Amino acid sequence: MNAAQYLQQRRGAWSELEQLCAQMEKSPRRLRASQIVRFSRLYRSVCADLALADAHHLPPSTVGYLHQLVARAHNLLYRSRFFRFRMWLREMLLHVPKRLFRDPYLRVAAAVFYGLFLLSYLVGWTDPSAAQTILGQQMITTMETMYDQPPRGSLFEASTMAGFYIQHNTGIGFQCFAAGLVFGIGGLLIVGVNAVVLGLVFGYMNTTEVAGNFNEFVTAHAPLELTAIVVSAAAGMRLGFAMLITGGKTRAASLRQAGSEALPVMMLAVVLFFLAALVEGYVSRADIPYEAKAAVAIVSALLLAFYLVVIGAPAPQAQNPLSHHPTWEQILHRSDSH
């Protein structure tokens, strides 16, 4: 039997693999265990058929068909796992805060950002002329013009601006993250520049006649947005320093490990930027009392502290045997099991 005749007899297996591919694409979770085993066997046999067809220079149409079938089956067999919201939620609510609680890069990024922010705020507040010189007269004029009226807007305008803020703020976060790849120092430079500019703007604007309008706009979303910038920088720094401090691993292995740890942290930053943009669009611009906006800021800050400190803190080694209160980790594991 020659190769052409053999492959002709194999067409039934090819059709069966096609049907299983279609079924997996439509509803993968409904496949029985026997079907999955059959699928893997058919995939391996069709790979052998492709090698045989290619080696014996069979018609291009046959070889092309087998190439497409093998590629289709390969993508289905080796694709990444389905996104599971509960698994993602457990990662974000359990593992990420614990990682951040002991993350030295987060502490460095926070110290640099908030230290320079407060210092620049004092400079802008006590010496407005210095802020004007550093920021430039054009930026100062733009800021004063932006806030010469109380922040207001319709629901349509709020939705439009929320979309803009999501794009703009997330862009800043990715800049901090990507700059961290420059041996970790690039992220600190971006964070430092943002801290100085924001601090000078906050300080200077509080010396002007439009200070009330400015504070009414920035108060509500400030905790979420500023924290997201710091978290982005910390994630980028981890990648950058992984190329310098390998811990005995190769640089590639060190970078892969750092990436697996930094990616969920960057995901948290994206979530914070998204929430900050929603608050900025729908709360900061809303015609509501300033006290309500300040309350949103306070609640956001408390939730961030709870997330990073209470959830992130390591559990005590010894627990009171008389206590039956479940830990945060037990609650998450219990909800995931259901």
N, C-alpha and C positions, 0 to 999 in steps of 0.2 A: 504494500500500500504506500503510495507516494504521499508527500506532505499535503498536496492539494486535496486529495481524497480524505485524508485524516481530518483536515480542518473542516471539510464539508460536513463530516459526521459530527463535528463539535458545535455546529450551529444551534442545536437544541440547548446546550449549556449556555451559549451566549444570550439566547433569548430569555432563558430563566434568570440570568444575572441582570439583564435589562429590567425584567419585571420586579425583581427585588430592589433594584436601584430606585425605580419609580415609587415603590411602596415605602422605602426608607425616606425618600424626599417628601412624600406626602404625610406620613404619620410614623416616624421612626419608633415611637414608644409602643406601638401595637405589635411589633414583631415578636414572635415567640423565640425562645432560646434556640430551638432547632433551626429556625430560619436564619438566625444570626450566624450559627455555625456553618450552615450551608452557604451563606453569603461569602464568608471568609474562604471557604474551600473553592468556590467558584472563582473568586477573585484570583487566587493563586494559580488555578488551572488556566485561566484566560491570560494571565501574564506569561505563562509558558507557551500558550498558543501564539501570542504576539511575537515572542522571541523566535518561534519556529517560522512564522509567516515572514518575518523580517529577514531571517537567515536564508530562506529559499526564494527570496525575491518574488513573492506572490503579488498579484495585482494590487496597485496602490489603493484601490477602493477598499479591499479587504484589510490591508495594513492600517489604513486611516481609520476604518471603523473600529478595529481592535484598539488602536491608540485612544480613541475617544471613550470607548467602553472602560478601558483600564483606568484612565484618568478620572472618569466619573465615579467608578467604584472606589478608587483610592481616596478621593476627596470625602466620600461618605464614610469610609472605614477609619480614616485617620484624622478626621476633622476634630476641632476642639469640642469640649463638652458643652452641652446646652447651658445657657445662662439660667441659673436658678436664683430667684430673688432671695430666698431664705439663706442660701449659702453666702450670697453677696452681703446680705444684711448682717449675718453673723461675723463676717470678715470686717465689715466697717464698724460694727458696734462692740466687737470684742478684741480682735487681734490688732487693729490699727491703733486704737487709743493706748493699748499696752505698749506697743512698739514706740509710739510717740512719747510716752511718759518717760522712757529711759533713753530717748534719742538725743545724743549730744549735739547733733547738727541742728535740731530744732531749738535747743537752748542757745546755741551760738547765733542762729539766725534771728531769734526773738530778741536777744540782747543787743545785737547790732541794730535791728530795725527800730525797736522801741527806744533804745538809748539815743540814737541819732534823731529820731522823731521828736522826742521831748526836748533835746538840746536845740534843735532847729526851731521848734515851737517857741521856746523862750527867746531866741534871737529875733524871730519875726514879731513877737509880741512886744518886746522891750525896745527894739531898734527897727522900726518899720522901714527906715531908709536902707538898711542893710539888706532886708528882704527884697526891696525893689531892685537893688543893684544886682543881687544874685539871680532873681527870677526874671528880671527884664521888665521894662515898662509895658511892653505889649501884653505879656501874660497877666500883669497886674490889672491893666485896663480891661482885659477880657473877663477876668474873674469878677471885678466889680460890676461890670455890665450884666453878667450872668445872674447875679443875685441882687439886682436893684429892685426886684419885685419878689414877693413871697412865692415859694415854689408851689405852683398849682398846675393842673392839667386834667383833661377829660380822661375817661376810661380808655378811649382809643389811643390818646397820646401816651398814657401810662403803659399800655401794652407795647406800643412802638418803641418807647424808650427802654423798657425792660429787655426787649430783644437786643437793642443796641448795647446796653450795659452788659448783658451776658457775653456778647462777642468781645467787647472792649476789655472787660475785667479778666475774662479767661485768657485773653491774649497776653495781658501783663503777667499772669501766673505762668503761662508757658514760656515767656521770656526768662523769668526767674529760674524755672526748671531747666531750660535748655542751657542757660548761661552757667549753671552749676557744673556742666560737663567740662568746662575749662578748668580742670583740676580743682574744682570746688570753689575757687576764688571768684570766678565770674558771677556766680549767683549772689555772693556777698556784695559785690560791687553794684549789681542791679538793685538789690535790696537797699543798700546804703543810699544810692541816688534817689530811689523812690521815697525813702524815709526823710531825706533832707528836703526834697521838694514839697512833700505833703506837710511836713512840720512847718516849713516857712509859710506855706499857703494858709494853714490853719492859724498860725500865730498872727500873721499880718491881717487876715480877714477879720479877726476879732478886735482889731483896732479901728475898723472902719465903721461907717454908718450902716452898712448892710450886714453887720455881724449877726443880727437876729435872723435874717433870711438865710444866711449861710449855715448857721448852726441848725436851723430848722430842717434844712435839706440833708446835711451830712450825718446827723446824730443817729438816726435809726439803723442805717446799714453799716456804719463804721466798724463795729466789732467783727462782723462776719467778713467784710472785705479785707480789713487789715490782717486778720488771722489767716485768711486764705493766702495772702501774699507771703507771709512767713512760712506757712506749711509748704508752699510751692518751692521756696528757696531751699528749705531743709531737704526735700526730696531730691532736688538737683544736686545739692552738695554731697549727698550720699553716693550718687553715681560718680561725681567728679573725684572724690577722695578715694573711691574704690580702685581707681586706676593708679593711685599713689601708695595706698596702704592696702596691700593685697593679703596680708596674713599668711604668707607662705604659699598662696595659690597663684596660678597664672593670672595675668591681667584679665584675660577673657573670662575665666571662671569667677574671679572676684567681681567683675562687672555684671555677670549673669546673676550672681547671688544678690548684689546690691539692687539690680533692676527688679527682681522679684519682691524685694522689700519696699522699694521706692514707688513702684507703680500703684499699689493700693493707697499710699499716702497722697500721691498726686491725684488719685481719684477723689479722695476726700477734699482736696483743694478745689477741684472742679465743682463738687457739690456745694461747697461753701460759696464759691463765686456765683453759682446759679442762684442760691438762696439770697445772697446779697443783692443780686440784680433784681430779683422779684421784689424785695423790700424797697430797693431804691426806686423802682418804677411805680409800685402801687402804694407804698406807705410814705416814703420821703417826699413825694410830690403831691400827696393827698391833702385835701383841705380839712385837716383834723387838728385838734389842739396839740401844742408842742409836747405837753405832758404825755400824751399817748405815744408819740414817737420816741420820747425818752424811755418810756416803759418798754417798748419793743427792743431798744438797745440794751437795757438792763437785763431783760429776759434772755436775749441772745447771748450776752456775756456770761450769765449764770449757766446757761445750757452748755456753752463751750467749756467753762470751768468744770462742770460736772462730767462732761465727756472726756476731757484730757486728764483730769486729776482723780475723780472718784472712780470712773470706770477704768482708767488707765493704771491706777495704782495697783501694785501686786497684792494679791490676796494674802491675808495673814496665814502663817504656817499652821498655827494651832487655833482651832475654833472651840468655842464653848459648847460642850456636848449637850447642854440643856437648851441651846438655841436651835430653833427649827426654822429660822428664816433663811430662805434660799439665797445664794449669792447671785450676782448679776450674770455670771457665767453659767450657772445652773439654769437660770431662767431662759437664757438664749438657747442653750442646748435642748431644754425641754420643749420650747416652741418649735425648734427645728425638727425634733423627732415626731411632732404631730403634723 
